[in-house]
């Protein structure tokens, strides 16, 4: 896809991978709509920030209606990036933490996709990117809730891909390993430079978007080569 002048919607844009995606998509000439709770420090004539709570279908619907009023009922790219995780043994998670993870990481994808999928099918083209995690491929201790949400993202994405390919619409699921972001703020882990950089993950996603129409990356797994640094 040629990204110039394309309408790209990205959720969770205040920092990390989402903010890096906004910057790189703008560099490619796209019109970028950022949906999130906190506005990123990005000012650009082709960037529209819409305060959105992806846990609320009404909030998501309201933001898309604002976009459709300004640009017409058209979406070329949807990147479901918004997500969060809490660390701890399963019996120690609060109900609020558990619900917040599922409402953000899983329901958020359903809400945005429910609105954009019919539009992309009607267009006969489009690309949806769902950001999962390597925690959606294998389980890890003390992140049972987060792993559960990302396994759900994997299943949703693979079903969507098979539902939409005949309409000319791509669905790609990204599985990053540890990324140097504030994701670890709820843990004892300190982000470090041996983790993946959000800008590099964003660059890989942009590459997936720019592939030829009949070239489809369905699942993309990426990990740090030396997550604990070189052996000494």
C-alpha positions in Angstrom: 0.0 0.0 0.0 1.2 3.5 -0.8 0.6 5.3 2.5 0.6 8.9 1.1 -2.8 10.5 1.7 -4.2 7.3 3.2 -6.4 7.6 6.4 -4.7 5.7 9.2 -6.3 5.2 12.6 -4.0 4.3 15.5 -5.2 3.6 19.1 -3.0 4.1 22.2 -0.9 7.0 20.8 0.4 8.8 23.8 3.7 7.1 24.0 5.7 4.0 23.0 4.9 2.0 19.8 1.7 4.1 19.2 3.5 7.4 19.2 6.3 6.1 17.1 3.7 4.8 14.6 2.1 8.2 14.3 5.4 9.9 13.6 6.4 7.4 11.0 3.1 7.3 9.2 3.1 11.1 9.0 6.6 10.9 7.5 5.1 8.7 4.8 2.5 11.3 4.0 -0.5 9.6 5.7 -3.4 11.4 7.4 -3.2 9.9 10.9 -6.0 9.8 13.5 -4.8 9.0 17.0 -7.3 7.7 19.5 -6.3 7.5 23.1 -6.8 9.0 26.6 -3.8 11.3 26.5 -2.7 13.5 23.6 0.9 12.9 22.4 3.3 15.7 22.0 2.9 15.7 18.2 1.8 18.7 16.2 1.2 18.2 12.5 -1.4 19.4 10.0 -2.2 15.8 9.0 -2.6 14.5 12.6 -6.0 14.5 14.4 -6.1 13.4 18.0 -9.5 12.2 19.3 -9.7 11.6 23.0 -11.0 8.1 23.2 -11.5 5.4 25.8 -11.3 2.1 23.9 -13.0 0.3 26.8 -16.2 2.2 25.9 -18.1 1.4 22.7 -19.9 4.8 22.9 -16.5 6.6 23.1 -15.1 4.7 20.2 -18.2 5.3 18.1 -18.2 9.0 18.9 -14.6 9.3 17.8 -15.2 7.5 14.5 -18.2 9.7 13.8 -16.0 12.7 14.3 -13.5 11.3 11.8 -16.3 10.5 9.3 -17.6 14.0 9.6 -14.2 15.5 8.7 -12.9 13.0 6.1 -15.9 10.9 4.9 -16.7 7.3 5.7 -13.3 5.9 4.7 -10.5 4.1 6.6 -7.5 2.6 4.9 -5.5 1.4 8.0 -6.5 0.5 11.5 -3.8 -0.3 14.0 -5.1 -1.6 17.3 -2.2 -0.7 19.6 -3.9 0.3 22.9 -3.1 -2.2 25.6 -1.9 -2.7 29.1 -0.9 -5.4 31.6 -0.7 -6.0 35.3 1.8 -8.4 36.9 1.1 -10.8 39.7 -0.1 -14.2 40.6 -3.6 -15.0 39.4 -5.1 -15.0 42.9 -3.6 -11.6 43.6 -5.1 -9.7 40.6 -8.0 -7.5 41.6 -11.3 -7.6 39.7 -10.7 -4.1 38.5 -7.3 -5.0 37.0 -8.6 -8.1 35.3 -11.6 -6.3 33.8 -9.4 -3.4 32.7 -7.0 -5.7 30.8 -9.8 -7.5 29.0 -11.8 -4.4 28.2 -8.8 -2.6 26.8 -6.9 -5.4 25.1 -9.8 -7.5 23.8 -13.0 -5.4 23.7 -11.1 -2.4 22.3 -10.2 -4.5 19.2 -13.8 -5.6 18.8 -15.2 -2.1 19.1 -12.9 -0.5 16.5 -13.1 -3.5 14.1 -16.9 -3.7 14.3 -17.0 -0.2 12.9 -14.2 -0.4 10.3 -14.6 -3.9 8.9 -17.8 -3.2 6.9 -16.2 0.0 5.5 -13.1 -1.8 4.4 -15.1 -4.7 2.9 -17.1 -2.2 0.9 -14.0 -0.4 -0.2 -12.5 -3.7 -1.3 -9.2 -2.8 0.4 -7.7 -1.9 3.7 -5.3 -3.2 6.4 -6.0 -4.0 10.1 -3.0 -4.5 12.4 -3.6 -6.0 15.8 -0.7 -5.8 18.3 -0.5 -8.8 20.5 2.6 -10.0 22.2 4.9 -13.0 22.6 2.6 -13.5 25.6 0.0 -14.4 23.1 2.1 -17.3 21.9 3.3 -18.8 25.2 2.2 -18.4 28.8 4.5 -16.7 31.4 4.3 -16.8 35.2 2.7 -13.8 36.9 1.0 -12.5 33.7 -1.9 -14.9 33.4 -4.4 -12.2 32.7 -2.3 -10.4 30.2 -1.4 -13.6 28.4 -5.1 -14.5 28.3 -5.9 -11.2 26.5 -3.1 -11.6 24.0 -4.1 -15.2 23.2 -7.5 -13.8 22.5 -6.0 -11.2 20.2 -4.2 -14.0 18.3 -7.4 -16.0 17.8 -9.5 -12.9 16.9 -6.8 -11.8 14.4 -6.5 -15.2 12.7 -10.3 -15.5 12.3 -10.5 -11.9 10.9 -7.7 -12.7 8.4 -9.7 -15.6 7.0 -13.0 -13.7 7.0 -11.6 -10.7 5.2 -9.0 -11.9 2.7 -11.5 -12.6 0.0 -12.6 -8.9 0.2 -9.1 -7.7 -0.4 -8.5 -6.6 3.2 -5.4 -7.7 5.1 -5.3 -8.5 8.8 -1.9 -8.8 10.4 -1.1 -9.7 14.0 2.2 -8.5 15.6 3.9 -10.4 18.4 6.6 -8.3 20.0 8.8 -9.4 22.8 9.8 -7.0 25.5 9.8 -3.4 24.3 11.4 -0.5 26.1 8.2 1.3 27.1 6.3 2.1 30.2 4.5 -1.2 30.0 6.6 -2.4 32.9 5.5 0.3 35.2 3.3 -2.2 37.1 6.2 -4.6 37.6 9.6 -4.9 39.2 11.2 -4.9 35.7 13.2 -1.8 34.7 13.1 -1.1 30.9 16.6 -1.3 29.4 18.4 -0.9 26.1 18.5 -4.7 25.3 14.8 -4.6 24.8 13.2 -3.8 21.5 12.9 -0.1 20.7 9.4 1.1 20.0 10.6 2.9 16.9 12.0 -0.3 15.4 8.7 -2.2 16.0 6.8 0.7 14.4 9.1 0.6 11.4 8.4 -3.1 11.0 4.6 -2.4 11.1 5.0 0.3 8.5 6.8 -2.1 6.3 3.9 -4.6 6.6 1.5 -1.9 5.5 3.7 -1.0 2.5 3.9 -4.5 1.1 2.3 -5.2 -2.4 -1.4 -5.9 -2.5 -1.0 -9.7 -2.9 1.8 -9.9 -0.3 0.3 -10.5 3.1 2.1 -10.9 6.4 -0.4 -12.7 8.7 1.6 -13.3 11.9 4.9 -11.4 12.6 6.9 -12.4 15.7 9.8 -10.3 16.7 12.0 -10.6 19.8 15.2 -8.9 21.2 18.2 -10.9 20.0 19.9 -10.7 23.4 17.3 -9.7 25.9 19.7 -9.9 28.8 22.7 -8.5 26.9 25.7 -10.3 25.5 27.2 -13.2 27.4 30.3 -12.4 29.3 
